[in-house]
Amino acid sequence: MDISIISALALTILNFAAGLISARLALSKPLSSFNNIILGSFAIRYFIIAIIVFILIKYYVLNQFNFAISFVFSTFILIFVEILYLNNRVNFLNLHNKKNK
């Protein structure tokens, strides 16, 4: 496998892991804090990702096409998985809270 594809996948997996960590942290907070943590972590993560992508493309010999396609594709899939995870956890917690009342 090409180093461009591996680096793109590694970058998106690290981003996904950071998203799951922030989601787990946010789920234990009230709704206003939840929104701030999720949106804030999203903005910070993608700002950092943009800087890393710039550095990778500018200073390392990567096949830019392979990197871009694998980065976009894997980012799309992992954001979708992250949204599904948040949706399922929030629905589970809401259902659990309704049963306890």
C-alpha positions as CSV (number, residue, x, y, z in Angstrom):
1,M,0.0,0.0,0.0
2,D,1.2,3.5,-0.8
3,I,2.6,5.7,2.0
4,S,0.1,8.4,0.9
5,I,-2.9,6.2,1.5
6,I,-1.5,5.0,4.8
7,S,-0.8,8.5,6.1
8,A,-4.2,9.7,5.1
9,L,-5.9,6.7,6.8
10,A,-3.7,7.2,9.9
11,L,-4.6,10.9,10.0
12,T,-8.3,10.3,9.7
13,I,-8.3,7.5,12.3
14,L,-6.5,9.7,14.8
15,N,-9.1,12.4,14.1
16,F,-11.9,9.8,14.6
17,A,-10.4,8.7,17.9
18,A,-10.1,12.3,19.1
19,G,-13.8,12.7,18.1
20,L,-14.9,9.6,20.1
21,I,-12.9,10.8,23.1
22,S,-14.6,14.2,23.0
23,A,-18.0,12.6,22.4
24,R,-17.6,10.4,25.5
25,L,-16.6,13.4,27.5
26,A,-19.5,15.5,26.2
27,L,-22.1,12.8,26.8
28,S,-21.7,13.1,30.5
29,K,-22.4,16.9,30.4
30,P,-25.6,19.0,30.2
31,L,-26.9,19.8,26.8
32,S,-25.4,23.3,26.5
33,S,-21.9,22.0,27.5
34,F,-22.5,19.0,25.2
35,N,-23.0,21.3,22.2
36,N,-20.0,23.4,23.0
37,I,-17.7,20.4,23.5
38,I,-18.8,18.7,20.3
39,L,-18.7,21.8,18.1
40,G,-15.6,23.2,19.7
41,S,-13.7,19.9,19.4
42,F,-14.9,19.6,15.8
43,A,-13.5,23.0,14.9
44,I,-10.2,22.4,16.8
45,R,-9.7,19.0,15.3
46,Y,-10.2,20.1,11.7
47,F,-8.0,23.1,12.2
48,I,-5.2,20.8,13.4
49,I,-6.0,18.4,10.6
50,A,-5.7,21.2,8.0
51,I,-2.3,22.2,9.4
52,I,-1.1,18.6,9.3
53,V,-2.4,18.0,5.8
54,F,-0.6,21.2,4.7
55,I,2.6,20.0,6.2
56,L,2.3,16.5,4.7
57,I,1.7,17.8,1.2
58,K,4.2,20.6,1.4
59,Y,7.2,18.9,3.0
60,Y,6.8,15.2,2.3
61,V,6.9,13.3,-1.0
62,L,3.4,12.0,-1.2
63,N,1.2,11.1,-4.2
64,Q,-1.2,14.0,-3.7
65,F,-4.0,12.3,-5.7
66,N,-3.9,9.1,-3.6
67,F,-3.6,11.1,-0.4
68,A,-6.5,13.4,-1.3
69,I,-8.9,10.6,-2.4
70,S,-8.2,8.4,0.5
71,F,-8.3,11.3,3.0
72,V,-11.7,12.6,1.7
73,F,-13.2,9.1,1.4
74,S,-12.1,7.9,4.9
75,T,-13.0,11.3,6.5
76,F,-16.5,11.0,5.0
77,I,-17.0,7.5,6.3
78,L,-15.6,8.2,9.7
79,I,-17.6,11.4,10.2
80,F,-20.7,9.4,9.3
81,V,-19.7,6.7,11.8
82,E,-19.1,9.4,14.5
83,I,-22.5,10.9,13.9
84,L,-24.2,7.5,14.1
85,Y,-22.3,6.8,17.3
86,L,-23.4,10.1,18.9
87,N,-27.0,9.5,17.7
88,N,-27.2,6.0,19.2
89,R,-25.6,7.1,22.5
90,V,-27.9,10.1,22.9
91,N,-30.9,8.0,22.1
92,F,-29.8,5.3,24.5
93,L,-29.2,7.8,27.3
94,N,-32.6,9.4,26.6
95,L,-34.3,6.1,26.7
96,H,-32.4,5.1,29.9
97,N,-33.4,8.5,31.6
98,K,-37.1,8.0,30.6
99,K,-37.1,4.5,32.2
100,N,-35.6,5.9,35.5
101,K,-38.3,8.6,35.9
